[in-house]
Amino acid sequence: MDMAADDRIREMERHFDALCAALRDGRQVDAAMMDAARVLADYIRSGQWLCDYERDERGELPADLKRGVLSQDALYDLLSGMDDRIKGNVRKGSRTMTRIQIIRHGEAIACAQAEKEAQLLYRGEYLPGDEIRFETDYEYAVVQVDQAVKPARVYLPERAFTFRLPLEADDLRVYIPGAFSGEKHLCSIRPDADNSYRNLARNPADQRGDVTCYPHATANVETRNESVFCARNTIDGEHIACGHGSWPFGSWGIGARTDAELTLDFGREVETDRMVLYLRADFPHDAYWIEGTVSLSDGAQITFPLEGIDGPQEIALGGWHRIRSLKLHKLVKCDNPSAFPSLRQIEVYGRDV
């Protein structure tokens, strides 16, 4: 009698039963289910399943040994059903339209899906390199990447985007303490059908680098390449401007450059008639700009005055403009000896075309 083989079958049976129950009960795919599926898939790939199956065929297993996992079709059907659940395939005539996955080393370790609004509660610590993958049948969505980060109304031209978890270098400094940490993480996505007049620039889910989620802010300079001075901070939805550095004082820092430019890409055509700027106001550390220019993608260019105040400064755009992007540039610094003018927030009001 091969006791080691019998113990292996008992262990595989435990994973088999747990995964069968989870799928039968309609449970959202979680880390435990993913682990069980990986163990069972390895059982097949290693050739051990076939050896145990042949031992069973020869009558070499104890009569009282539970071995549903050795059923010729049951294990393959179970793993196929798990794969369908992860990939959101058509099941029983119902199409999953919205899905969230936690991706680690290229593999999904947790998944949630629903017809419209998907919510994923991931139990476990995130690791550097982890990503959250959002998918939907809708181009306009409301996305929340963490329970500690405010929801974002976004445009998804590919109806999907990947949020790279900010766990490396100094990336976490621009988020509220506790974001993306601990062993419980809640994220969500749902369709957004509202096209009311609003701030089109706000996107707390924006990140540096290549994106498929808009609006998206970039710049030709960010002080010392630090996260607390990167362009995405100007559309995070926070207005407090009386300090600088870590959350909630992230801003766009220009490294004392006189040719600094910030570009805001909406990813699609929008209509806008006004813009609001919040300059960073950590005086006397900060300087400020007394003049700036905004160039709209429809060819319009507006030059406007600015003041050294802590609060909103509205810039009328002279009527409605249909644009895909805008550029803030030609920023003229005051004669204050400080070398640190900075932008805390940009708001652009209008609606989708």
MARDOPA-841937 format. One line per 4 residues: number of its first residue (from 1); their letters; for each residue x, y, z of N, C-alpha, C. Coordinates in steps of 0.02 Angstrom, whole numbers. Example, Ala and Ser with C-alpha at 12.3 -4.5 7.8 and 13.67 -1.06 7.14 Angstrom:
<sites>
1	as	660/-284/390/615/-225/390/660/-165/390  642/-112/354/684/-53/357/645/2/394
</sites>
This chain:
<sites>
1	mdma	43/-60/0/0/0/0/44/62/0  28/110/-43/66/172/-50/32/226/-8  54/234/55/22/282/100/32/354/76  90/369/48/104/437/24/55/455/-32
5	addr	43/408/-78/-4/420/-132/-75/428/-106  -93/388/-56/-161/394/-27/-170/463/5  -118/485/41/-122/552/72/-128/607/19  -93/598/-37/-97/646/-91/-168/650/-119
9	irem	-199/592/-128/-267/591/-154/-315/625/-106  -306/612/-41/-348/645/9/-340/721/5  -278/745/-3/-266/816/-8/-298/846/-71  -291/811/-127/-322/835/-190/-398/834/-185
13	erhf	-424/784/-150/-497/779/-141/-523/838/-100  -483/858/-51/-503/916/-10/-508/979/-54  -458/991/-97/-461/1049/-142/-518/1042/-192  -529/982/-216/-582/969/-265/-650/985/-235
17	dalc	-663/959/-175/-728/971/-143/-739/1045/-128  -686/1079/-104/-693/1150/-88/-708/1192/-149  -675/1176/-205/-686/1215/-266/-755/1200/-295  -776/1137/-293/-843/1119/-316/-896/1157/-277
21	aalr	-889/1160/-212/-938/1195/-170/-939/1270/-185  -881/1299/-194/-877/1371/-207/-911/1389/-273  -898/1350/-325/-929/1363/-390/-1004/1350/-388  -1024/1296/-353/-1095/1279/-347/-1134/1334/-311
25	dgrq	-1102/1365/-261/-1135/1418/-222/-1131/1486/-255  -1097/1491/-313/-1092/1555/-347/-1046/1605/-314  -999/1581/-275/-954/1626/-239/-909/1664/-287  -895/1728/-272/-848/1766/-311/-779/1733/-307
29	vdaa	-744/1733/-362/-678/1703/-364/-631/1740/-317  -599/1703/-271/-554/1735/-223/-487/1698/-223  -442/1720/-180/-374/1691/-179/-375/1617/-162  -420/1596/-115/-423/1525/-96/-445/1482/-155
33	mmda	-493/1506/-193/-516/1468/-251/-461/1464/-305  -426/1520/-315/-372/1520/-364/-316/1471/-343  -301/1470/-278/-249/1424/-253/-270/1351/-264  -333/1336/-249/-357/1268/-257/-354/1247/-331
37	arvl	-373/1292/-375/-371/1277/-447/-300/1265/-471  -252/1305/-445/-182/1296/-465/-155/1228/-441  -172/1210/-379/-149/1145/-353/-176/1087/-395  -240/1091/-413/-270/1037/-452/-243/1035/-523
41	adyi	-231/1094/-552/-202/1096/-620/-132/1066/-619  -93/1082/-567/-25/1053/-561/-28/978/-552  -79/954/-517/-89/883/-506/-96/846/-574  -132/878/-620/-140/848/-687/-75/854/-726
45	rsgq	-46/915/-728/13/927/-769/73/883/-748  78/869/-683/135/830/-658/131/757/-677  74/733/-699/65/662/-715/42/621/-656  38/652/-596/19/615/-536/-54/593/-539
49	wlcd	-97/638/-569/-168/619/-574/-175/555/-614  -139/549/-671/-144/491/-713/-120/428/-677  -65/435/-639/-40/378/-600/-91/355/-549  -122/403/-514/-171/385/-463/-234/356/-496
53	yerd	-252/383/-554/-311/357/-590/-298/284/-610  -238/269/-635/-222/200/-656/-219/153/-596  -196/177/-538/-196/136/-477/-268/119/-458  -312/168/-466/-383/156/-450/-412/104/-498
57	erge	-395/110/-562/-420/62/-612/-396/-9/-597  -336/-15/-568/-309/-81/-552/-333/-107/-485  -375/-68/-450/-402/-88/-385/-352/-85/-329  -303/-41/-334/-250/-37/-283/-265/14/-228
61	lpad	-320/50/-232/-336/101/-182/-382/71/-128  -377/95/-66/-421/71/-13/-494/84/-31  -536/38/-14/-607/43/-32/-640/104/-1  -617/124/59/-649/180/94/-616/247/78
65	lkrg	-572/248/29/-538/311/11/-583/352/-36  -604/411/-14/-645/454/-56/-603/481/-113  -628/475/-176/-585/492/-233/-625/518/-293  -671/563/-279/-708/595/-333/-662/633/-381
69	vlsq	-605/656/-355/-558/693/-396/-529/649/-452  -534/583/-445/-508/538/-496/-560/519/-549  -620/546/-542/-670/535/-594/-643/561/-660  -652/524/-713/-618/538/-776/-634/608/-803
73	daly	-695/632/-794/-714/697/-822/-723/751/-769  -735/732/-707/-755/781/-656/-703/836/-646  -639/817/-640/-587/867/-627/-578/914/-685  -579/887/-746/-572/930/-806/-631/978/-811
77	dlls	-691/953/-798/-750/996/-801/-747/1051/-748  -722/1032/-689/-717/1081/-635/-668/1137/-654  -610/1119/-679/-560/1170/-697/-584/1212/-756  -622/1182/-802/-650/1219/-857/-702/1270/-832
81	gmdd	-743/1248/-783/-791/1294/-754/-758/1351/-717  -703/1337/-683/-666/1389/-648/-636/1439/-699  -611/1413/-754/-583/1456/-806/-637/1501/-835  -697/1473/-846/-753/1514/-871/-770/1569/-821
85	rikg	-770/1552/-757/-787/1602/-706/-736/1659/-707  -672/1642/-714/-620/1693/-714/-625/1737/-776  -634/1706/-834/-632/1743/-897/-698/1776/-913  -750/1761/-875/-814/1793/-888/-847/1767/-951
89	nvrk	-838/1703/-968/-869/1675/-1027/-944/1670/-1019  -979/1655/-1073/-1051/1646/-1070/-1067/1583/-1030  -1108/1591/-979/-1128/1535/-937/-1203/1537/-926  -1236/1483/-945/-1308/1477/-935/-1345/1536/-965
93	gsrt	-1324/1560/-1024/-1359/1612/-1060/-1350/1681/-1032  -1308/1691/-981/-1299/1757/-951/-1228/1782/-965  -1222/1843/-992/-1157/1870/-1009/-1132/1916/-955  -1072/1905/-931/-1042/1949/-883/-1013/2009/-919
97	mtri	-1034/2070/-900/-1014/2130/-934/-958/2167/-899  -951/2157/-834/-903/2195/-795/-863/2148/-751  -796/2160/-748/-753/2114/-712/-694/2151/-682  -672/2127/-624/-612/2152/-591/-568/2092/-575
101	qiir	-503/2099/-588/-456/2046/-570/-395/2076/-535  -369/2041/-486/-304/2057/-458/-253/2013/-494  -204/2045/-524/-155/2010/-565/-88/2009/-528  -59/1950/-521/7/1942/-490/49/1896/-535
105	hgea	107/1922/-557/151/1883/-601/114/1857/-662  69/1899/-688/33/1881/-749/-26/1836/-740  -42/1816/-679/-99/1771/-666/-149/1804/-620  -213/1790/-631/-265/1816/-587/-265/1777/-521
109	iaca	-262/1813/-466/-266/1781/-400/-332/1795/-365  -372/1840/-394/-440/1852/-368/-480/1884/-424  -545/1873/-423/-587/1897/-477/-658/1909/-451  -690/1961/-478/-762/1972/-465/-792/1996/-531
113	qaek	-854/1977/-543/-887/1996/-605/-962/2003/-593  -992/2044/-635/-1064/2055/-628/-1089/2083/-695  -1155/2086/-701/-1183/2111/-763/-1168/2185/-772  -1171/2224/-718/-1157/2296/-723/-1105/2318/-672
117	eaql	-1122/2317/-609/-1075/2341/-558/-1038/2281/-526  -973/2282/-532/-932/2230/-501/-895/2260/-441  -895/2222/-386/-858/2242/-326/-815/2182/-305  -752/2197/-292/-706/2144/-272/-676/2160/-204
121	lyrg	-687/2115/-157/-655/2119/-91/-599/2068/-91  -537/2093/-93/-479/2048/-93/-452/2043/-23  -447/1982/2/-419/1969/68/-347/1945/60  -302/1987/77/-231/1971/71/-191/2035/60
125	eylp	-127/2032/71/-84/2091/61/-64/2096/-12  -64/2157/-37/-37/2169/-103/39/2165/-101  69/2146/-158/141/2142/-166/163/2189/-221  225/2216/-217/250/2257/-272/244/2220/-339
129	gdei	220/2255/-389/209/2225/-454/138/2202/-466  97/2198/-414/27/2179/-423/-11/2232/-462  -63/2211/-497/-105/2257/-536/-178/2240/-525  -221/2290/-536/-293/2280/-537/-317/2290/-608
133	rfet	-349/2240/-636/-374/2243/-704/-449/2253/-703  -472/2308/-734/-543/2323/-739/-566/2313/-812  -623/2280/-820/-651/2269/-887/-726/2281/-884  -753/2310/-938/-824/2325/-941/-846/2329/-1013
137	dyey	-911/2324/-1025/-938/2334/-1092/-954/2408/-1105  -936/2451/-1058/-953/2522/-1063/-890/2565/-1069  -894/2618/-1108/-837/2664/-1115/-834/2714/-1058  -891/2729/-1028/-893/2776/-972/-908/2737/-908
141	avvq	-867/2747/-858/-873/2708/-797/-854/2748/-736  -878/2725/-679/-856/2751/-614/-814/2696/-582  -752/2713/-567/-704/2664/-543/-678/2685/-475  -672/2638/-429/-639/2651/-365/-584/2598/-357
145	vdqa	-522/2621/-355/-465/2575/-354/-448/2551/-284  -475/2583/-232/-463/2563/-163/-514/2599/-120  -532/2568/-64/-582/2599/-20/-559/2666/7  -493/2678/8/-466/2740/34/-457/2794/-20
149	vkpa	-471/2777/-83/-464/2824/-138/-533/2840/-166  -546/2904/-177/-612/2925/-200/-628/2896/-269  -693/2883/-282/-712/2857/-348/-694/2907/-404  -681/2879/-463/-662/2920/-521/-712/2906/-578
153	rvyl	-735/2960/-609/-776/2953/-669/-729/2956/-729  -725/2901/-766/-673/2895/-816/-701/2874/-883  -660/2886/-935/-675/2864/-1003/-625/2809/-1020  -651/2752/-1044/-610/2693/-1060/-619/2675/-1133
157	pera	-578/2703/-1177/-586/2689/-1249/-580/2615/-1266  -540/2578/-1228/-533/2506/-1240/-579/2465/-1195  -622/2500/-1157/-669/2468/-1111/-632/2424/-1060  -572/2443/-1045/-532/2407/-995/-471/2450/-979
161	ftfr	-446/2441/-918/-382/2473/-901/-351/2435/-842  -285/2443/-836/-248/2411/-783/-220/2464/-736  -236/2458/-672/-209/2504/-622/-149/2471/-589  -91/2501/-598/-30/2475/-568/-26/2496/-495
165	lple	-26/2448/-450/-27/2465/-379/36/2504/-360  27/2562/-327/83/2608/-313/124/2588/-252  158/2531/-257/193/2503/-199/269/2508/-206  293/2541/-258/365/2545/-268/388/2618/-265
169	addl	453/2627/-251/483/2694/-245/442/2735/-196  425/2798/-215/388/2841/-169/315/2850/-190  289/2805/-231/223/2814/-261/167/2821/-211  172/2787/-153/118/2789/-104/110/2857/-70
173	rvyi	159/2900/-75/157/2964/-39/99/3009/-60  73/2999/-120/20/3043/-144/-50/3017/-125  -52/2960/-90/-116/2932/-69/-124/2937/7  -185/2938/29/-200/2942/100/-167/2884/136
177	pgaf	-137/2895/195/-106/2839/232/-156/2782/242  -134/2722/229/-177/2664/234/-202/2638/168  -198/2680/115/-221/2657/49/-177/2600/25  -208/2549/-3/-175/2491/-33/-135/2450/18
181	sgek	-147/2460/83/-110/2423/134/-158/2379/173  -131/2334/214/-172/2290/254/-193/2228/216  -242/2193/242/-263/2128/214/-334/2128/188  -366/2187/182/-432/2191/151/-433/2250/103
185	hlcs	-452/2236/41/-451/2287/-11/-515/2283/-51  -550/2339/-56/-613/2341/-92/-607/2388/-152  -622/2362/-211/-622/2403/-271/-685/2388/-311  -704/2433/-356/-767/2425/-392/-766/2462/-458
189	irpd	-813/2442/-502/-824/2476/-565/-897/2468/-584  -925/2522/-611/-995/2520/-634/-1002/2569/-692  -1053/2559/-735/-1063/2605/-791/-1083/2674/-767  -1066/2724/-807/-1082/2794/-791/-1121/2824/-849
193	adns	-1186/2835/-839/-1229/2862/-891/-1243/2936/-883  -1213/2968/-832/-1227/3038/-818/-1182/3083/-861  -1213/3128/-898/-1175/3176/-939/-1192/3247/-920  -1198/3259/-855/-1214/3326/-832/-1152/3371/-836
197	yrnl	-1163/3436/-831/-1109/3485/-830/-1068/3473/-766  -1002/3465/-774/-961/3443/-717/-888/3458/-731  -846/3443/-681/-774/3447/-689/-751/3386/-727  -730/3396/-789/-709/3340/-832/-638/3318/-820
201	arnp	-600/3356/-781/-529/3342/-771/-516/3293/-714  -561/3288/-667/-548/3251/-606/-540/3176/-619  -486/3146/-595/-475/3074/-601/-426/3050/-548  -451/3032/-489/-407/3005/-436/-372/2940/-455
205	adqr	-394/2907/-509/-363/2844/-531/-308/2855/-582  -292/2918/-598/-240/2931/-648/-172/2909/-621  -128/2889/-667/-60/2868/-650/-11/2893/-701  52/2898/-681/104/2913/-729/115/2854/-776
209	gdvt	141/2870/-836/154/2817/-884/97/2808/-934  101/2754/-972/50/2739/-1023/-15/2719/-988  -70/2745/-1014/-136/2730/-985/-187/2718/-1039  -242/2684/-1020/-301/2679/-1063/-361/2703/-1023
213	cyph	-349/2749/-977/-401/2776/-932/-393/2852/-931  -447/2887/-947/-444/2960/-954/-497/2993/-910  -483/3057/-891/-429/3102/-912/-361/3082/-884  -308/3108/-917/-239/3091/-900/-196/3153/-904
217	atan	-158/3166/-852/-115/3226/-849/-42/3207/-856  -6/3244/-898/66/3234/-907/100/3302/-908  166/3302/-901/204/3365/-901/274/3352/-929  306/3406/-952/373/3399/-978/426/3402/-923
221	vetr	405/3416/-861/450/3416/-804/410/3402/-741  440/3363/-696/412/3351/-630/470/3351/-581  468/3394/-532/525/3405/-487/555/3340/-462  618/3329/-478/658/3271/-456/623/3204/-471
225	nesv	574/3206/-515/536/3146/-534/501/3115/-473  487/3155/-423/454/3130/-362/378/3127/-372  347/3076/-343/275/3068/-351/236/3128/-324  261/3159/-271/224/3214/-240/224/3277/-283
229	fcar	263/3277/-337/266/3334/-382/246/3315/-454  211/3260/-462/195/3238/-530/129/3267/-554  120/3266/-620/62/3299/-651/-4/3269/-628  -7/3203/-616/-71/3172/-599/-100/3201/-535
233	ntid	-60/3231/-492/-86/3260/-430/-135/3317/-444  -128/3349/-501/-170/3408/-516/-241/3389/-535  -256/3324/-542/-324/3303/-557/-349/3251/-507  -319/3250/-447/-339/3200/-397/-401/3220/-358
237	gehi	-426/3281/-370/-487/3304/-337/-476/3339/-271  -414/3346/-248/-400/3380/-185/-382/3453/-198  -407/3497/-155/-395/3569/-165/-349/3600/-112  -339/3567/-57/-299/3597/-3/-229/3612/-30
241	acgh	-207/3675/-19/-147/3699/-53/-97/3734/-7  -109/3731/58/-68/3770/105/-6/3732/128  14/3680/93/74/3643/110/101/3610/47  155/3572/54/182/3535/-2/213/3469/22
245	gswp	216/3421/-22/242/3355/-3/189/3302/-5  191/3257/45/147/3199/46/73/3219/52  28/3169/38/-44/3180/42/-62/3218/106  -108/3267/101/-148/3286/43/-119/3344/2
249	fgsw	-54/3354/5/-24/3413/-25/13/3398/-91  -3/3344/-125/28/3331/-189/15/3388/-238  62/3402/-281/55/3457/-328/98/3443/-389  94/3487/-439/139/3483/-496/196/3532/-484
253	giga	255/3504/-474/315/3544/-463/355/3549/-528  383/3607/-542/414/3618/-608/490/3623/-605  520/3611/-546/592/3611/-542/624/3676/-564  590/3732/-551/615/3799/-568/623/3810/-643
257	rtda	592/3768/-684/597/3777/-757/551/3833/-780  572/3870/-829/531/3925/-857/492/3902/-918  505/3841/-942/470/3815/-1000/422/3759/-981  401/3757/-918/358/3703/-894/291/3703/-930
261	eltl	268/3642/-948/204/3634/-982/167/3573/-952  103/3581/-943/60/3526/-919/7/3513/-972  -1/3450/-991/-51/3431/-1040/-105/3388/-1008  -167/3403/-1024/-224/3364/-999/-259/3333/-1059
265	dfgr	-259/3267/-1061/-289/3229/-1116/-354/3198/-1092  -409/3214/-1127/-474/3187/-1107/-488/3120/-1140  -450/3101/-1191/-459/3037/-1224/-515/3034/-1274  -556/3086/-1277/-612/3090/-1324/-632/3164/-1328
269	evet	-678/3181/-1371/-700/3251/-1377/-747/3269/-1319  -735/3327/-1291/-779/3355/-1239/-793/3427/-1257  -844/3455/-1226/-860/3526/-1234/-847/3561/-1168  -813/3618/-1170/-796/3654/-1109/-801/3729/-1120
273	drmv	-816/3765/-1066/-820/3837/-1071/-781/3874/-1017  -754/3837/-968/-715/3871/-916/-666/3823/-882  -617/3853/-851/-565/3816/-816/-553/3848/-749  -536/3809/-699/-521/3836/-632/-453/3808/-610
277	lylr	-410/3853/-586/-344/3833/-561/-338/3847/-487  -305/3802/-452/-286/3813/-382/-210/3811/-379  -179/3867/-367/-106/3869/-360/-87/3844/-291  -29/3812/-286/-5/3793/-220/11/3856/-181
281	adfp	-8/3857/-117/-4/3919/-78/32/3908/-12  88/3873/-15/129/3862/45/177/3920/54  150/3978/64/190/4039/71/220/4042/142  282/4066/150/325/4098/99/370/4049/62
285	hday	362/3984/74/403/3936/36/390/3943/-39  328/3953/-57/309/3953/-128/312/4023/-159  325/4022/-224/311/4080/-266/244/4066/-301  227/4106/-351/166/4094/-389/173/4125/-458
289	wieg	129/4106/-502/130/4134/-570/82/4194/-572  101/4243/-611/58/4301/-620/21/4299/-687  41/4252/-729/9/4246/-795/21/4175/-822  -28/4152/-860/-22/4088/-893/-60/4087/-958
293	tvsl	-50/4035/-997/-85/4027/-1061/-111/3955/-1066  -171/3948/-1091/-197/3882/-1105/-210/3877/-1180  -182/3825/-1211/-194/3811/-1282/-240/3751/-1287  -297/3761/-1321/-346/3708/-1329/-334/3672/-1395
297	sdga	-354/3609/-1398/-340/3569/-1458/-380/3591/-1519  -430/3635/-1509/-467/3662/-1566/-432/3723/-1597  -374/3741/-1570/-335/3797/-1597/-340/3861/-1557  -386/3865/-1511/-394/3925/-1470/-337/3931/-1420
301	qitf	-318/3992/-1404/-266/4005/-1355/-287/4064/-1312  -288/4055/-1247/-312/4107/-1200/-257/4121/-1150  -237/4184/-1144/-190/4205/-1093/-228/4240/-1037  -210/4226/-975/-249/4249/-918/-204/4269/-860
305	pleg	-227/4313/-816/-189/4333/-757/-200/4284/-700  -151/4280/-654/-157/4239/-595/-133/4279/-534  -155/4256/-475/-137/4290/-413/-107/4241/-363  -70/4268/-316/-42/4226/-263/-90/4218/-206
309	idgp	-143/4178/-216/-195/4168/-166/-205/4093/-155  -234/4076/-99/-252/4008/-83/-326/4001/-97  -343/3975/-156/-413/3968/-175/-421/3964/-250  -483/3956/-273/-496/3947/-345/-486/4011/-385
313	qeia	-459/4004/-445/-452/4060/-492/-484/4037/-558  -541/4067/-575/-579/4046/-633/-555/4080/-697  -550/4041/-749/-529/4067/-815/-585/4051/-864  -619/4104/-888/-670/4095/-939/-636/4083/-1006
317	lggw	-663/4037/-1045/-632/4018/-1108/-665/4052/-1169  -708/4101/-1156/-737/4139/-1211/-787/4100/-1252  -828/4062/-1219/-879/4022/-1254/-861/3948/-1252  -902/3910/-1288/-893/3837/-1288/-840/3816/-1339
321	hrir	-800/3766/-1318/-749/3738/-1362/-756/3662/-1361  -749/3632/-1420/-749/3559/-1426/-676/3537/-1433  -651/3501/-1382/-580/3485/-1380/-568/3413/-1358  -507/3388/-1372/-485/3323/-1346/-432/3332/-1292
325	slkl	-398/3390/-1292/-345/3401/-1244/-333/3476/-1237  -294/3494/-1186/-272/3563/-1178/-201/3562/-1148  -167/3619/-1158/-99/3626/-1132/-93/3691/-1093  -69/3686/-1032/-56/3744/-989/18/3760/-995
329	hklv	35/3821/-1017/105/3838/-1028/115/3914/-1026  175/3936/-1045/193/4007/-1043/176/4037/-975  199/4003/-923/185/4023/-855/237/4074/-832  214/4130/-810/258/4186/-792/260/4193/-716
333	kcdn	318/4184/-687/326/4186/-614/328/4258/-588  303/4268/-527/307/4332/-494/380/4347/-476  393/4406/-451/462/4424/-433/481/4403/-362  440/4362/-331/457/4333/-266/523/4294/-271
337	psaf	568/4300/-222/632/4264/-226/626/4188/-225  570/4161/-201/561/4088/-202/562/4062/-274  591/4004/-283/595/3973/-350/541/3919/-360  490/3918/-317/445/3861/-316/372/3879/-329
341	pslr	353/3903/-388/282/3907/-404/257/3836/-420  195/3821/-405/170/3753/-415/95/3754/-423  68/3704/-457/-4/3698/-468/-31/3641/-425  -83/3658/-386/-115/3606/-344/-169/3569/-381
345	qiev	-213/3605/-418/-270/3573/-451/-292/3612/-512  -311/3574/-563/-342/3603/-623/-411/3572/-631  -460/3613/-645/-528/3590/-658/-550/3618/-725  -583/3577/-764/-608/3596/-830/-682/3576/-833
349	ygrd	-725/3626/-841/-797/3613/-835/-830/3608/-903  -876/3559/-908/-913/3549/-970/-948/3483/-970  -953/3452/-1029/-987/3388/-1036/-959/3349/-1095  -975/3285/-1098/-954/3245/-1155/-993/3264/-1217
353	v	-961/3258/-1274/-995/3272/-1337/-1042/3215/-1354
</sites>
